[in-house]
Amino acid sequence: MLFKKDKEMIHFSGRRHTKTGIASTAIGGFVILGFLALSISSSTVRGNGGMLLGVLGILLFGLSVFGFYLSYKAFKKKDIFYRYPVIGASLNGVMAILFLVLYILGIIV
């Protein structure tokens, strides 16, 4: 027979999705949504949002750094799927860099 079903043809993987990787991705999505909300609310008041928007932005920056740390911890685990840690590291890393650039430009200007 050409299509022989054999026990050796079936390979089950012991890999799984890590909770830290999923949490990192969720935090990255939350940070992006928070950034969009802060950007929209800042533009509606024409840049005069005050300290509240600045503090919320700093909290979002800290949250993105924490999300990046969680994805780093997920990368260290063995036998995992790397989809969620990579997505979480990408989202949180880009957002952390974006927040840093915004704050540096705010200090300079």
N, C-alpha and C positions, 0 to 999 in steps of 0.2 A: 504494500500500500504506500502511496505517495505521501499522504497526510496522516502520518502515524501519531496518535496521541500518546505521549510518553510523559512519565512523571518528571523527567529531567528537563523537559521543555518549559515547564512552569517554574518561574523564578519569582519568589515573593521577596520583596525588599523589606528590611527592618527599618527603613527610613520613615521619618514622620515630620510633621510641621511642628516647630517649637512654639510654645506659648509666648516666649519673649520676642520672637520674630513677628508673630501676629500682632502683639501689643505695640511693637515698634512701628509697624505699618499703620496701625490705627492712630497712634500718636502723630505720625507724619501727616495723615489725612486731616486730623483735627487741627494741626498747626497751619496747614494750607488754608483750611476754611476760616480759621481765626485771622490769618493774615489778610485774606480777602475781605472779611468783615471789617477789620480795622482800616483797611485801605478805603473801602467805600464810606465808612463813617467819617474818616478824616477828610475825604474829598467833599462830603456834603457840608461840612463846616468850614471849607476852604482852608484847611491846614491849621485851624485854630482849635484843635481837639483838646489841648491842655495835657496835664500830667496823667490823667486817667488812661488815655490812649498810649502814652509812652510807657507807663508801668505795665499795661497789658501786653505791649510789644516785647518788653524785657522778659515778662513771664513766658510768653510764647517762645522766645529765644532759648530760655532755660529748658523749656519742655522739649524743644527740638534737640538740644544737646543730650538730654536724658534719653530720648528716643534713639539717638545715634548710639549711645552707650548700650542700650538694650540690644540693638542689632549686633553690636560688637560681641556682646556676651553670647548671642545666639550663634555667631560664626564659630565660636570655640567649641561648641558641642559636636559630637560625632554622630554619624548616621542620621542626618537630617536632610530635608529638602531645603534648598537655599533660596527659594522664590521670595518668601516673606522677609527674611533678613536683608536680602539685596534691595528689595523695594523700600523697606524701612530705612536702610542706610542711605539710599539715594535721596529719598524725600527729605529726611531730617538733615542730611549733610548740605543739600542745596539750600534748604530754608535757613540753616544756621549761617551759612555764608552770606545769604541775602540779607539777613538781619544785621550781620556784622558790617556789611558794606553800607547799609542804610544808616547805621549809627555812626560810622566813621565819616560819611558824607555830612551827617547832621552836625558833627563836632566841627568839621572843617568849615562848612558854610555858615 
